[in-house]
Amino acid sequence: MMEDIAKVCIVGGLLLVAIGIGLYFFGKIPGIGRLPGDILIEKENFRVYFPLTTCLLISIVLSLVLYLWHQK
């Protein structure tokens, strides 16, 4: 049981490191952010950006990946 948790933590950590390195060298992920449905409110000295559609898209993709990984 503990070995399984350790493996998940290691894989998750390596995945986060890979994503961080990719974002550092390539900037932002193409196609992610500023999608239709993302909320942007701009006033004179005020700006709020909430990526609602982006969050939903990432959630769906991660749910699908975890579902397929669990089916092994």
C-alpha positions in Angstrom: 0.0 0.0 0.0 2.7 2.5 1.0 4.8 1.5 -2.1 1.8 2.4 -4.3 1.4 5.8 -2.7 5.2 6.4 -3.1 5.1 5.5 -6.8 2.2 7.9 -7.4 4.0 10.7 -5.6 7.2 10.1 -7.6 5.4 10.0 -10.9 3.4 13.1 -10.0 6.5 14.9 -8.9 8.3 14.0 -12.1 5.3 15.1 -14.1 5.2 18.5 -12.3 9.0 19.0 -12.9 8.5 18.2 -16.6 5.6 20.6 -16.9 7.6 23.3 -15.1 10.7 22.9 -17.3 8.4 23.0 -20.4 6.8 26.2 -19.3 10.1 27.7 -18.4 11.6 27.1 -21.8 8.5 27.4 -24.1 6.5 30.0 -22.3 2.8 29.2 -22.2 1.1 26.1 -23.5 -0.4 26.8 -27.0 -4.2 26.7 -27.1 -4.6 27.0 -23.4 -5.8 30.3 -21.8 -8.0 33.0 -23.3 -10.5 30.4 -24.5 -14.2 31.4 -25.2 -15.9 31.3 -21.8 -12.9 32.5 -19.8 -14.0 35.5 -17.7 -12.0 38.7 -18.0 -13.1 41.9 -16.2 -11.0 45.1 -16.8 -11.6 48.4 -15.2 -9.2 51.4 -14.9 -6.8 50.1 -12.3 -8.4 46.7 -11.8 -8.1 43.4 -13.7 -9.6 40.0 -12.9 -9.1 36.9 -15.1 -10.7 33.6 -14.3 -10.1 30.9 -16.8 -13.4 29.0 -16.4 -13.3 27.1 -19.7 -9.6 26.4 -19.4 -10.1 24.9 -15.9 -13.0 22.8 -17.2 -10.9 21.5 -20.1 -8.0 20.6 -17.9 -10.3 18.9 -15.5 -11.9 16.8 -18.2 -8.5 15.8 -19.7 -7.1 14.8 -16.3 -10.2 12.9 -15.3 -10.0 10.9 -18.6 -6.3 10.2 -18.1 -6.8 9.0 -14.5 -9.8 6.9 -15.5 -7.8 5.2 -18.3 -4.8 4.8 -16.0 -7.1 3.2 -13.3 -8.5 0.7 -15.9 -5.1 -1.0 -16.3 
